[in-house]
Amino acid sequence: NGGITFFDATFMNAYLINYVKNLAADFGYTILIIDFTSVGLAEAKRRNQLRRGTIRYVPEHVLDEMWQEGATMTFEGISRIDYREVEAIIGF
């Protein structure tokens, strides 16, 4: 009731998105995806390299797989907002 749940980008596959979408519908929640696709794969890999040696680093092949999965997904019935809009709203 009034809480917010965040899912990491590694949650991104069609099955899990649909599962959460159905769960949200059952409880009357709204889903909002913060879309980072405008960053581009090359930039995402560059940023990831800056995380090497930390818990936030992701093996490069995982980024490739996620990018391919995301390219085929549809987000019908889910609102999306570009990450730059979120930064502007919350003042990053």
mmCIF file as gemmi writes it, N, C-alpha and C atoms, coordinates in Angstrom:
data_model
loop_
_atom_site.group_PDB
_atom_site.id
_atom_site.type_symbol
_atom_site.label_atom_id
_atom_site.label_alt_id
_atom_site.label_comp_id
_atom_site.label_asym_id
_atom_site.label_entity_id
_atom_site.label_seq_id
_atom_site.pdbx_PDB_ins_code
_atom_site.Cartn_x
_atom_site.Cartn_y
_atom_site.Cartn_z
_atom_site.occupancy
_atom_site.B_iso_or_equiv
_atom_site.pdbx_formal_charge
_atom_site.auth_seq_id
_atom_site.auth_asym_id
_atom_site.pdbx_PDB_model_num
ATOM 1 N N . ASN Axp A 1 ? 0.822 -1.18 0 1 0 ? 1 A 1
ATOM 2 C CA . ASN Axp A 1 ? 0 0 0 1 0 ? 1 A 1
ATOM 3 C C . ASN Axp A 1 ? 0.869 1.246 0 1 0 ? 1 A 1
ATOM 4 N N . GLY Axp A 2 ? 1.105 1.768 -1.175 1 0 ? 2 A 1
ATOM 5 C CA . GLY Axp A 2 ? 1.872 2.988 -1.291 1 0 ? 2 A 1
ATOM 6 C C . GLY Axp A 2 ? 3.359 2.799 -1.412 1 0 ? 2 A 1
ATOM 7 N N . GLY Axp A 3 ? 3.855 1.559 -1.327 1 0 ? 3 A 1
ATOM 8 C CA . GLY Axp A 3 ? 5.283 1.312 -1.424 1 0 ? 3 A 1
ATOM 9 C C . GLY Axp A 3 ? 5.763 1.266 -2.856 1 0 ? 3 A 1
ATOM 10 N N . ILE Axp A 4 ? 7.064 1.309 -2.997 1 0 ? 4 A 1
ATOM 11 C CA . ILE Axp A 4 ? 7.686 1.237 -4.319 1 0 ? 4 A 1
ATOM 12 C C . ILE Axp A 4 ? 8.654 0.062 -4.313 1 0 ? 4 A 1
ATOM 13 N N . THR Axp A 5 ? 8.638 -0.715 -5.371 1 0 ? 5 A 1
ATOM 14 C CA . THR Axp A 5 ? 9.581 -1.808 -5.537 1 0 ? 5 A 1
ATOM 15 C C . THR Axp A 5 ? 10.368 -1.569 -6.805 1 0 ? 5 A 1
ATOM 16 N N . PHE Axp A 6 ? 11.694 -1.682 -6.714 1 0 ? 6 A 1
ATOM 17 C CA . PHE Axp A 6 ? 12.558 -1.527 -7.874 1 0 ? 6 A 1
ATOM 18 C C . PHE Axp A 6 ? 13.1 -2.885 -8.28 1 0 ? 6 A 1
ATOM 19 N N . PHE Axp A 7 ? 13.14 -3.124 -9.58 1 0 ? 7 A 1
ATOM 20 C CA . PHE Axp A 7 ? 13.747 -4.334 -10.115 1 0 ? 7 A 1
ATOM 21 C C . PHE Axp A 7 ? 14.962 -3.919 -10.919 1 0 ? 7 A 1
ATOM 22 N N . ASP Axp A 8 ? 16.026 -4.617 -10.741 1 0 ? 8 A 1
ATOM 23 C CA . ASP Axp A 8 ? 17.261 -4.351 -11.462 1 0 ? 8 A 1
ATOM 24 C C . ASP Axp A 8 ? 17.09 -4.731 -12.933 1 0 ? 8 A 1
ATOM 25 N N . ALA Axp A 9 ? 17.927 -4.167 -13.775 1 0 ? 9 A 1
ATOM 26 C CA . ALA Axp A 9 ? 17.872 -4.459 -15.212 1 0 ? 9 A 1
ATOM 27 C C . ALA Axp A 9 ? 18.08 -5.938 -15.504 1 0 ? 9 A 1
ATOM 28 N N . THR Axp A 10 ? 18.775 -6.65 -14.638 1 0 ? 10 A 1
ATOM 29 C CA . THR Axp A 10 ? 18.989 -8.077 -14.875 1 0 ? 10 A 1
ATOM 30 C C . THR Axp A 10 ? 17.686 -8.853 -14.769 1 0 ? 10 A 1
ATOM 31 N N . PHE Axp A 11 ? 16.654 -8.2 -14.323 1 0 ? 11 A 1
ATOM 32 C CA . PHE Axp A 11 ? 15.313 -8.78 -14.239 1 0 ? 11 A 1
ATOM 33 C C . PHE Axp A 11 ? 14.649 -8.785 -15.612 1 0 ? 11 A 1
ATOM 34 N N . MET Axp A 12 ? 15.332 -8.257 -16.607 1 0 ? 12 A 1
ATOM 35 C CA . MET Axp A 12 ? 14.73 -7.99 -17.896 1 0 ? 12 A 1
ATOM 36 C C . MET Axp A 12 ? 14.658 -9.221 -18.789 1 0 ? 12 A 1
ATOM 37 N N . ASN Axp A 13 ? 13.541 -9.899 -18.729 1 0 ? 13 A 1
ATOM 38 C CA . ASN Axp A 13 ? 13.214 -10.895 -19.739 1 0 ? 13 A 1
ATOM 39 C C . ASN Axp A 13 ? 11.695 -10.959 -19.829 1 0 ? 13 A 1
ATOM 40 N N . ALA Axp A 14 ? 11.2 -11.457 -20.934 1 0 ? 14 A 1
ATOM 41 C CA . ALA Axp A 14 ? 9.763 -11.399 -21.214 1 0 ? 14 A 1
ATOM 42 C C . ALA Axp A 14 ? 8.938 -12.124 -20.151 1 0 ? 14 A 1
ATOM 43 N N . TYR Axp A 15 ? 9.392 -13.294 -19.714 1 0 ? 15 A 1
ATOM 44 C CA . TYR Axp A 15 ? 8.633 -14.051 -18.725 1 0 ? 15 A 1
ATOM 45 C C . TYR Axp A 15 ? 8.462 -13.247 -17.432 1 0 ? 15 A 1
ATOM 46 N N . LEU Axp A 16 ? 9.555 -12.71 -16.902 1 0 ? 16 A 1
ATOM 47 C CA . LEU Axp A 16 ? 9.488 -12.002 -15.623 1 0 ? 16 A 1
ATOM 48 C C . LEU Axp A 16 ? 8.725 -10.686 -15.722 1 0 ? 16 A 1
ATOM 49 N N . ILE Axp A 17 ? 8.882 -9.983 -16.836 1 0 ? 17 A 1
ATOM 50 C CA . ILE Axp A 17 ? 8.111 -8.748 -17.026 1 0 ? 17 A 1
ATOM 51 C C . ILE Axp A 17 ? 6.616 -9.07 -17.026 1 0 ? 17 A 1
ATOM 52 N N . ASN Axp A 18 ? 6.22 -10.121 -17.738 1 0 ? 18 A 1
ATOM 53 C CA . ASN Axp A 18 ? 4.802 -10.494 -17.775 1 0 ? 18 A 1
ATOM 54 C C . ASN Axp A 18 ? 4.304 -10.952 -16.407 1 0 ? 18 A 1
ATOM 55 N N . TYR Axp A 19 ? 5.144 -11.654 -15.656 1 0 ? 19 A 1
ATOM 56 C CA . TYR Axp A 19 ? 4.777 -12.087 -14.312 1 0 ? 19 A 1
ATOM 57 C C . TYR Axp A 19 ? 4.478 -10.874 -13.426 1 0 ? 19 A 1
ATOM 58 N N . VAL Axp A 20 ? 5.377 -9.91 -13.434 1 0 ? 20 A 1
ATOM 59 C CA . VAL Axp A 20 ? 5.193 -8.711 -12.619 1 0 ? 20 A 1
ATOM 60 C C . VAL Axp A 20 ? 3.992 -7.913 -13.111 1 0 ? 20 A 1
ATOM 61 N N . LYS Axp A 21 ? 3.814 -7.857 -14.415 1 0 ? 21 A 1
ATOM 62 C CA . LYS Axp A 21 ? 2.672 -7.144 -14.985 1 0 ? 21 A 1
ATOM 63 C C . LYS Axp A 21 ? 1.355 -7.755 -14.487 1 0 ? 21 A 1
ATOM 64 N N . ASN Axp A 22 ? 1.27 -9.065 -14.479 1 0 ? 22 A 1
ATOM 65 C CA . ASN Axp A 22 ? 0.062 -9.738 -13.987 1 0 ? 22 A 1
ATOM 66 C C . ASN Axp A 22 ? -0.127 -9.524 -12.49 1 0 ? 22 A 1
ATOM 67 N N . LEU Axp A 23 ? 0.952 -9.582 -11.753 1 0 ? 23 A 1
ATOM 68 C CA . LEU Axp A 23 ? 0.895 -9.353 -10.312 1 0 ? 23 A 1
ATOM 69 C C . LEU Axp A 23 ? 0.413 -7.928 -10.02 1 0 ? 23 A 1
ATOM 70 N N . ALA Axp A 24 ? 0.941 -6.978 -10.751 1 0 ? 24 A 1
ATOM 71 C CA . ALA Axp A 24 ? 0.537 -5.582 -10.573 1 0 ? 24 A 1
ATOM 72 C C . ALA Axp A 24 ? -0.95 -5.41 -10.881 1 0 ? 24 A 1
ATOM 73 N N . ALA Axp A 25 ? -1.416 -6.075 -11.935 1 0 ? 25 A 1
ATOM 74 C CA . ALA Axp A 25 ? -2.83 -5.986 -12.296 1 0 ? 25 A 1
ATOM 75 C C . ALA Axp A 25 ? -3.708 -6.565 -11.187 1 0 ? 25 A 1
ATOM 76 N N . ASP Axp A 26 ? -3.278 -7.68 -10.592 1 0 ? 26 A 1
ATOM 77 C CA . ASP Axp A 26 ? -4.045 -8.31 -9.517 1 0 ? 26 A 1
ATOM 78 C C . ASP Axp A 26 ? -4.212 -7.384 -8.314 1 0 ? 26 A 1
ATOM 79 N N . PHE Axp A 27 ? -3.196 -6.57 -8.038 1 0 ? 27 A 1
ATOM 80 C CA . PHE Axp A 27 ? -3.226 -5.72 -6.851 1 0 ? 27 A 1
ATOM 81 C C . PHE Axp A 27 ? -3.49 -4.247 -7.154 1 0 ? 27 A 1
ATOM 82 N N . GLY Axp A 28 ? -3.706 -3.93 -8.432 1 0 ? 28 A 1
ATOM 83 C CA . GLY Axp A 28 ? -4.016 -2.554 -8.808 1 0 ? 28 A 1
ATOM 84 C C . GLY Axp A 28 ? -2.815 -1.622 -8.765 1 0 ? 28 A 1
ATOM 85 N N . TYR Axp A 29 ? -1.614 -2.167 -8.935 1 0 ? 29 A 1
ATOM 86 C CA . TYR Axp A 29 ? -0.404 -1.354 -8.932 1 0 ? 29 A 1
ATOM 87 C C . TYR Axp A 29 ? -0.084 -0.861 -10.334 1 0 ? 29 A 1
ATOM 88 N N . THR Axp A 30 ? 0.758 0.137 -10.403 1 0 ? 30 A 1
ATOM 89 C CA . THR Axp A 30 ? 1.217 0.686 -11.668 1 0 ? 30 A 1
ATOM 90 C C . THR Axp A 30 ? 2.682 0.323 -11.849 1 0 ? 30 A 1
ATOM 91 N N . ILE Axp A 31 ? 3.048 -0.042 -13.051 1 0 ? 31 A 1
ATOM 92 C CA . ILE Axp A 31 ? 4.441 -0.343 -13.373 1 0 ? 31 A 1
ATOM 93 C C . ILE Axp A 31 ? 4.988 0.813 -14.203 1 0 ? 31 A 1
ATOM 94 N N . LEU Axp A 32 ? 6.172 1.249 -13.87 1 0 ? 32 A 1
ATOM 95 C CA . LEU Axp A 32 ? 6.869 2.284 -14.614 1 0 ? 32 A 1
ATOM 96 C C . LEU Axp A 32 ? 8.287 1.798 -14.86 1 0 ? 32 A 1
ATOM 97 N N . ILE Axp A 33 ? 8.662 1.708 -16.102 1 0 ? 33 A 1
ATOM 98 C CA . ILE Axp A 33 ? 10.016 1.288 -16.455 1 0 ? 33 A 1
ATOM 99 C C . ILE Axp A 33 ? 10.858 2.532 -16.697 1 0 ? 33 A 1
ATOM 100 N N . ILE Axp A 34 ? 11.986 2.589 -16.012 1 0 ? 34 A 1
ATOM 101 C CA . ILE Axp A 34 ? 12.961 3.643 -16.289 1 0 ? 34 A 1
ATOM 102 C C . ILE Axp A 34 ? 13.858 3.092 -17.384 1 0 ? 34 A 1
ATOM 103 N N . ASP Axp A 35 ? 13.746 3.677 -18.55 1 0 ? 35 A 1
ATOM 104 C CA . ASP Axp A 35 ? 14.355 3.16 -19.773 1 0 ? 35 A 1
ATOM 105 C C . ASP Axp A 35 ? 15.762 3.728 -19.978 1 0 ? 35 A 1
ATOM 106 N N . PHE Axp A 36 ? 16.73 2.833 -19.996 1 0 ? 36 A 1
ATOM 107 C CA . PHE Axp A 36 ? 18.123 3.224 -20.211 1 0 ? 36 A 1
ATOM 108 C C . PHE Axp A 36 ? 18.61 2.865 -21.615 1 0 ? 36 A 1
ATOM 109 N N . THR Axp A 37 ? 17.712 2.453 -22.506 1 0 ? 37 A 1
ATOM 110 C CA . THR Axp A 37 ? 18.157 2.014 -23.825 1 0 ? 37 A 1
ATOM 111 C C . THR Axp A 37 ? 18.807 3.125 -24.636 1 0 ? 37 A 1
ATOM 112 N N . SER Axp A 38 ? 18.481 4.383 -24.326 1 0 ? 38 A 1
ATOM 113 C CA . SER Axp A 38 ? 19.105 5.481 -25.072 1 0 ? 38 A 1
ATOM 114 C C . SER Axp A 38 ? 20.591 5.624 -24.751 1 0 ? 38 A 1
ATOM 115 N N . VAL Axp A 39 ? 21.047 4.977 -23.679 1 0 ? 39 A 1
ATOM 116 C CA . VAL Axp A 39 ? 22.481 4.991 -23.353 1 0 ? 39 A 1
ATOM 117 C C . VAL Axp A 39 ? 23.268 4.286 -24.451 1 0 ? 39 A 1
ATOM 118 N N . GLY Axp A 40 ? 22.716 3.22 -24.993 1 0 ? 40 A 1
ATOM 119 C CA . GLY Axp A 40 ? 23.393 2.446 -26.023 1 0 ? 40 A 1
ATOM 120 C C . GLY Axp A 40 ? 24.304 1.389 -25.41 1 0 ? 40 A 1
ATOM 121 N N . LEU Axp A 41 ? 24.485 0.315 -26.144 1 0 ? 41 A 1
ATOM 122 C CA . LEU Axp A 41 ? 25.266 -0.813 -25.646 1 0 ? 41 A 1
ATOM 123 C C . LEU Axp A 41 ? 26.734 -0.456 -25.434 1 0 ? 41 A 1
ATOM 124 N N . ALA Axp A 42 ? 27.331 0.266 -26.37 1 0 ? 42 A 1
ATOM 125 C CA . ALA Axp A 42 ? 28.752 0.619 -26.235 1 0 ? 42 A 1
ATOM 126 C C . ALA Axp A 42 ? 28.991 1.466 -24.982 1 0 ? 42 A 1
ATOM 127 N N . GLU Axp A 43 ? 28.112 2.418 -24.729 1 0 ? 43 A 1
ATOM 128 C CA . GLU Axp A 43 ? 28.255 3.266 -23.543 1 0 ? 43 A 1
ATOM 129 C C . GLU Axp A 43 ? 28 2.465 -22.266 1 0 ? 43 A 1
ATOM 130 N N . ALA Axp A 44 ? 27.028 1.564 -22.31 1 0 ? 44 A 1
ATOM 131 C CA . ALA Axp A 44 ? 26.764 0.715 -21.141 1 0 ? 44 A 1
ATOM 132 C C . ALA Axp A 44 ? 27.991 -0.136 -20.817 1 0 ? 44 A 1
ATOM 133 N N . LYS Axp A 45 ? 28.649 -0.647 -21.847 1 0 ? 45 A 1
ATOM 134 C CA . LYS Axp A 45 ? 29.868 -1.441 -21.627 1 0 ? 45 A 1
ATOM 135 C C . LYS Axp A 45 ? 30.989 -0.569 -21.072 1 0 ? 45 A 1
ATOM 136 N N . ARG Axp A 46 ? 31.104 0.651 -21.56 1 0 ? 46 A 1
ATOM 137 C CA . ARG Axp A 46 ? 32.137 1.56 -21.052 1 0 ? 46 A 1
ATOM 138 C C . ARG Axp A 46 ? 31.903 1.854 -19.575 1 0 ? 46 A 1
ATOM 139 N N . ARG Axp A 47 ? 30.668 2.151 -19.226 1 0 ? 47 A 1
ATOM 140 C CA . ARG Axp A 47 ? 30.337 2.425 -17.827 1 0 ? 47 A 1
ATOM 141 C C . ARG Axp A 47 ? 30.57 1.195 -16.958 1 0 ? 47 A 1
ATOM 142 N N . ASN Axp A 48 ? 30.243 0.039 -17.495 1 0 ? 48 A 1
ATOM 143 C CA . ASN Axp A 48 ? 30.449 -1.203 -16.761 1 0 ? 48 A 1
ATOM 144 C C . ASN Axp A 48 ? 31.931 -1.427 -16.465 1 0 ? 48 A 1
ATOM 145 N N . GLN Axp A 49 ? 32.788 -1.083 -17.409 1 0 ? 49 A 1
ATOM 146 C CA . GLN Axp A 49 ? 34.224 -1.245 -17.181 1 0 ? 49 A 1
ATOM 147 C C . GLN Axp A 49 ? 34.701 -0.403 -16.006 1 0 ? 49 A 1
ATOM 148 N N . LEU Axp A 50 ? 34.066 0.726 -15.779 1 0 ? 50 A 1
ATOM 149 C CA . LEU Axp A 50 ? 34.413 1.578 -14.644 1 0 ? 50 A 1
ATOM 150 C C . LEU Axp A 50 ? 34.073 0.907 -13.308 1 0 ? 50 A 1
ATOM 151 N N . ARG Axp A 51 ? 33.213 -0.104 -13.361 1 0 ? 51 A 1
ATOM 152 C CA . ARG Axp A 51 ? 32.808 -0.831 -12.154 1 0 ? 51 A 1
ATOM 153 C C . ARG Axp A 51 ? 33.64 -2.088 -11.916 1 0 ? 51 A 1
ATOM 154 N N . ARG Axp A 52 ? 34.574 -2.367 -12.811 1 0 ? 52 A 1
ATOM 155 C CA . ARG Axp A 52 ? 35.39 -3.588 -12.675 1 0 ? 52 A 1
ATOM 156 C C . ARG Axp A 52 ? 36.01 -3.626 -11.281 1 0 ? 52 A 1
ATOM 157 N N . GLY Axp A 53 ? 35.955 -4.81 -10.68 1 0 ? 53 A 1
ATOM 158 C CA . GLY Axp A 53 ? 36.5 -4.985 -9.349 1 0 ? 53 A 1
ATOM 159 C C . GLY Axp A 53 ? 35.509 -4.686 -8.232 1 0 ? 53 A 1
ATOM 160 N N . THR Axp A 54 ? 34.285 -4.317 -8.61 1 0 ? 54 A 1
ATOM 161 C CA . THR Axp A 54 ? 33.248 -4.058 -7.607 1 0 ? 54 A 1
ATOM 162 C C . THR Axp A 54 ? 32.12 -5.065 -7.785 1 0 ? 54 A 1
ATOM 163 N N . ILE Axp A 55 ? 31.235 -5.09 -6.826 1 0 ? 55 A 1
ATOM 164 C CA . ILE Axp A 55 ? 30.085 -5.994 -6.89 1 0 ? 55 A 1
ATOM 165 C C . ILE Axp A 55 ? 29.112 -5.584 -8.002 1 0 ? 55 A 1
ATOM 166 N N . ARG Axp A 56 ? 29.204 -4.357 -8.457 1 0 ? 56 A 1
ATOM 167 C CA . ARG Axp A 56 ? 28.3 -3.839 -9.493 1 0 ? 56 A 1
ATOM 168 C C . ARG Axp A 56 ? 28.747 -4.189 -10.913 1 0 ? 56 A 1
ATOM 169 N N . TYR Axp A 57 ? 29.946 -4.751 -11.063 1 0 ? 57 A 1
ATOM 170 C CA . TYR Axp A 57 ? 30.444 -5.136 -12.389 1 0 ? 57 A 1
ATOM 171 C C . TYR Axp A 57 ? 29.645 -6.333 -12.906 1 0 ? 57 A 1
ATOM 172 N N . VAL Axp A 58 ? 29.321 -6.294 -14.186 1 0 ? 58 A 1
ATOM 173 C CA . VAL Axp A 58 ? 28.584 -7.374 -14.843 1 0 ? 58 A 1
ATOM 174 C C . VAL Axp A 58 ? 29.459 -7.92 -15.971 1 0 ? 58 A 1
ATOM 175 N N . PRO Axp A 59 ? 29.629 -9.24 -16.068 1 0 ? 59 A 1
ATOM 176 C CA . PRO Axp A 59 ? 30.402 -9.775 -17.196 1 0 ? 59 A 1
ATOM 177 C C . PRO Axp A 59 ? 29.837 -9.272 -18.527 1 0 ? 59 A 1
ATOM 178 N N . GLU Axp A 60 ? 30.714 -8.937 -19.449 1 0 ? 60 A 1
ATOM 179 C CA . GLU Axp A 60 ? 30.287 -8.306 -20.697 1 0 ? 60 A 1
ATOM 180 C C . GLU Axp A 60 ? 29.289 -9.157 -21.479 1 0 ? 60 A 1
ATOM 181 N N . HIS Axp A 61 ? 29.45 -10.472 -21.441 1 0 ? 61 A 1
ATOM 182 C CA . HIS Axp A 61 ? 28.52 -11.336 -22.178 1 0 ? 61 A 1
ATOM 183 C C . HIS Axp A 61 ? 27.098 -11.209 -21.638 1 0 ? 61 A 1
ATOM 184 N N . VAL Axp A 62 ? 26.96 -10.887 -20.35 1 0 ? 62 A 1
ATOM 185 C CA . VAL Axp A 62 ? 25.633 -10.69 -19.76 1 0 ? 62 A 1
ATOM 186 C C . VAL Axp A 62 ? 24.987 -9.434 -20.345 1 0 ? 62 A 1
ATOM 187 N N . LEU Axp A 63 ? 25.779 -8.375 -20.508 1 0 ? 63 A 1
ATOM 188 C CA . LEU Axp A 63 ? 25.252 -7.16 -21.142 1 0 ? 63 A 1
ATOM 189 C C . LEU Axp A 63 ? 24.785 -7.454 -22.563 1 0 ? 63 A 1
ATOM 190 N N . ASP Axp A 64 ? 25.56 -8.218 -23.308 1 0 ? 64 A 1
ATOM 191 C CA . ASP Axp A 64 ? 25.183 -8.574 -24.679 1 0 ? 64 A 1
ATOM 192 C C . ASP Axp A 64 ? 23.869 -9.349 -24.699 1 0 ? 64 A 1
ATOM 193 N N . GLU Axp A 65 ? 23.748 -10.33 -23.794 1 0 ? 65 A 1
ATOM 194 C CA . GLU Axp A 65 ? 22.531 -11.147 -23.736 1 0 ? 65 A 1
ATOM 195 C C . GLU Axp A 65 ? 21.319 -10.307 -23.338 1 0 ? 65 A 1
ATOM 196 N N . MET Axp A 66 ? 21.504 -9.432 -22.364 1 0 ? 66 A 1
ATOM 197 C CA . MET Axp A 66 ? 20.4 -8.577 -21.933 1 0 ? 66 A 1
ATOM 198 C C . MET Axp A 66 ? 19.981 -7.627 -23.047 1 0 ? 66 A 1
ATOM 199 N N . TRP Axp A 67 ? 20.947 -7.106 -23.772 1 0 ? 67 A 1
ATOM 200 C CA . TRP Axp A 67 ? 20.644 -6.178 -24.867 1 0 ? 67 A 1
ATOM 201 C C . TRP Axp A 67 ? 19.829 -6.886 -25.944 1 0 ? 67 A 1
ATOM 202 N N . GLN Axp A 68 ? 20.232 -8.117 -26.281 1 0 ? 68 A 1
ATOM 203 C CA . GLN Axp A 68 ? 19.493 -8.88 -27.287 1 0 ? 68 A 1
ATOM 204 C C . GLN Axp A 68 ? 18.078 -9.196 -26.809 1 0 ? 68 A 1
ATOM 205 N N . GLU Axp A 69 ? 17.953 -9.602 -25.554 1 0 ? 69 A 1
ATOM 206 C CA . GLU Axp A 69 ? 16.636 -9.91 -24.991 1 0 ? 69 A 1
ATOM 207 C C . GLU Axp A 69 ? 15.753 -8.659 -25.011 1 0 ? 69 A 1
ATOM 208 N N . GLY Axp A 70 ? 16.302 -7.529 -24.6 1 0 ? 70 A 1
ATOM 209 C CA . GLY Axp A 70 ? 15.538 -6.291 -24.558 1 0 ? 70 A 1
ATOM 210 C C . GLY Axp A 70 ? 15.074 -5.821 -25.923 1 0 ? 70 A 1
ATOM 211 N N . ALA Axp A 71 ? 15.87 -6.111 -26.946 1 0 ? 71 A 1
ATOM 212 C CA . ALA Axp A 71 ? 15.528 -5.676 -28.3 1 0 ? 71 A 1
ATOM 213 C C . ALA Axp A 71 ? 14.285 -6.384 -28.834 1 0 ? 71 A 1
ATOM 214 N N . THR Axp A 72 ? 13.967 -7.55 -28.283 1 0 ? 72 A 1
ATOM 215 C CA . THR Axp A 72 ? 12.826 -8.316 -28.778 1 0 ? 72 A 1
ATOM 216 C C . THR Axp A 72 ? 11.591 -8.186 -27.897 1 0 ? 72 A 1
ATOM 217 N N . MET Axp A 73 ? 11.725 -7.485 -26.77 1 0 ? 73 A 1
ATOM 218 C CA . MET Axp A 73 ? 10.618 -7.405 -25.827 1 0 ? 73 A 1
ATOM 219 C C . MET Axp A 73 ? 9.626 -6.314 -26.215 1 0 ? 73 A 1
ATOM 220 N N . THR Axp A 74 ? 8.375 -6.551 -25.828 1 0 ? 74 A 1
ATOM 221 C CA . THR Axp A 74 ? 7.349 -5.522 -25.974 1 0 ? 74 A 1
ATOM 222 C C . THR Axp A 74 ? 6.906 -5.125 -24.572 1 0 ? 74 A 1
ATOM 223 N N . PHE Axp A 75 ? 6.523 -3.902 -24.424 1 0 ? 75 A 1
ATOM 224 C CA . PHE Axp A 75 ? 6.155 -3.388 -23.114 1 0 ? 75 A 1
ATOM 225 C C . PHE Axp A 75 ? 4.729 -2.826 -23.14 1 0 ? 75 A 1
ATOM 226 N N . GLU Axp A 76 ? 3.831 -3.548 -23.791 1 0 ? 76 A 1
ATOM 227 C CA . GLU Axp A 76 ? 2.445 -3.085 -23.865 1 0 ? 76 A 1
ATOM 228 C C . GLU Axp A 76 ? 1.855 -2.956 -22.467 1 0 ? 76 A 1
ATOM 229 N N . GLY Axp A 77 ? 1.16 -1.861 -22.244 1 0 ? 77 A 1
ATOM 230 C CA . GLY Axp A 77 ? 0.499 -1.648 -20.968 1 0 ? 77 A 1
ATOM 231 C C . GLY Axp A 77 ? 1.425 -1.219 -19.842 1 0 ? 77 A 1
ATOM 232 N N . ILE Axp A 78 ? 2.679 -0.935 -20.166 1 0 ? 78 A 1
ATOM 233 C CA . ILE Axp A 78 ? 3.634 -0.501 -19.153 1 0 ? 78 A 1
ATOM 234 C C . ILE Axp A 78 ? 4.159 0.872 -19.547 1 0 ? 78 A 1
ATOM 235 N N . SER Axp A 79 ? 4.105 1.789 -18.613 1 0 ? 79 A 1
ATOM 236 C CA . SER Axp A 79 ? 4.614 3.139 -18.879 1 0 ? 79 A 1
ATOM 237 C C . SER Axp A 79 ? 6.137 3.126 -18.833 1 0 ? 79 A 1
ATOM 238 N N . ARG Axp A 80 ? 6.74 3.901 -19.711 1 0 ? 80 A 1
ATOM 239 C CA . ARG Axp A 80 ? 8.194 4.016 -19.747 1 0 ? 80 A 1
ATOM 240 C C . ARG Axp A 80 ? 8.583 5.482 -19.665 1 0 ? 80 A 1
ATOM 241 N N . ILE Axp A 81 ? 9.708 5.717 -18.994 1 0 ? 81 A 1
ATOM 242 C CA . ILE Axp A 81 ? 10.24 7.072 -18.9 1 0 ? 81 A 1
ATOM 243 C C . ILE Axp A 81 ? 11.745 6.979 -19.125 1 0 ? 81 A 1
ATOM 244 N N . ASP Axp A 82 ? 12.28 7.873 -19.92 1 0 ? 82 A 1
ATOM 245 C CA . ASP Axp A 82 ? 13.714 7.891 -20.178 1 0 ? 82 A 1
ATOM 246 C C . ASP Axp A 82 ? 14.441 8.27 -18.891 1 0 ? 82 A 1
ATOM 247 N N . TYR Axp A 83 ? 15.575 7.628 -18.651 1 0 ? 83 A 1
ATOM 248 C CA . TYR Axp A 83 ? 16.325 7.874 -17.413 1 0 ? 83 A 1
ATOM 249 C C . TYR Axp A 83 ? 16.696 9.344 -17.244 1 0 ? 83 A 1
ATOM 250 N N . ARG Axp A 84 ? 16.887 10.068 -18.347 1 0 ? 84 A 1
ATOM 251 C CA . ARG Axp A 84 ? 17.242 11.491 -18.249 1 0 ? 84 A 1
ATOM 252 C C . ARG Axp A 84 ? 16.101 12.31 -17.67 1 0 ? 84 A 1
ATOM 253 N N . GLU Axp A 85 ? 14.863 11.882 -17.941 1 0 ? 85 A 1
ATOM 254 C CA . GLU Axp A 85 ? 13.712 12.573 -17.352 1 0 ? 85 A 1
ATOM 255 C C . GLU Axp A 85 ? 13.675 12.359 -15.853 1 0 ? 85 A 1
ATOM 256 N N . VAL Axp A 86 ? 14.012 11.165 -15.402 1 0 ? 86 A 1
ATOM 257 C CA . VAL Axp A 86 ? 14.045 10.873 -13.97 1 0 ? 86 A 1
ATOM 258 C C . VAL Axp A 86 ? 15.129 11.717 -13.304 1 0 ? 86 A 1
ATOM 259 N N . GLU Axp A 87 ? 16.295 11.79 -13.927 1 0 ? 87 A 1
ATOM 260 C CA . GLU Axp A 87 ? 17.38 12.602 -13.375 1 0 ? 87 A 1
ATOM 261 C C . GLU Axp A 87 ? 16.939 14.052 -13.22 1 0 ? 87 A 1
ATOM 262 N N . ALA Axp A 88 ? 16.208 14.567 -14.207 1 0 ? 88 A 1
ATOM 263 C CA . ALA Axp A 88 ? 15.754 15.953 -14.153 1 0 ? 88 A 1
ATOM 264 C C . ALA Axp A 88 ? 14.725 16.152 -13.032 1 0 ? 88 A 1
ATOM 265 N N . ILE Axp A 89 ? 13.873 15.156 -12.837 1 0 ? 89 A 1
ATOM 266 C CA . ILE Axp A 89 ? 12.816 15.255 -11.823 1 0 ? 89 A 1
ATOM 267 C C . ILE Axp A 89 ? 13.404 15.201 -10.411 1 0 ? 89 A 1
ATOM 268 N N . ILE Axp A 90 ? 14.345 14.269 -10.175 1 0 ? 90 A 1
ATOM 269 C CA . ILE Axp A 90 ? 14.835 14.095 -8.806 1 0 ? 90 A 1
ATOM 270 C C . ILE Axp A 90 ? 16.155 14.815 -8.586 1 0 ? 90 A 1
ATOM 271 N N . GLY Axp A 91 ? 16.689 15.482 -9.601 1 0 ? 91 A 1
ATOM 272 C CA . GLY Axp A 91 ? 17.84 16.346 -9.436 1 0 ? 91 A 1
ATOM 273 C C . GLY Axp A 91 ? 19.179 15.654 -9.307 1 0 ? 91 A 1
ATOM 274 N N . PHE Axp A 92 ? 19.394 14.611 -10.094 1 0 ? 92 A 1
ATOM 275 C CA . PHE Axp A 92 ? 20.727 13.963 -10.112 1 0 ? 92 A 1
ATOM 276 C C . PHE Axp A 92 ? 21.752 14.907 -10.646 1 0 ? 92 A 1
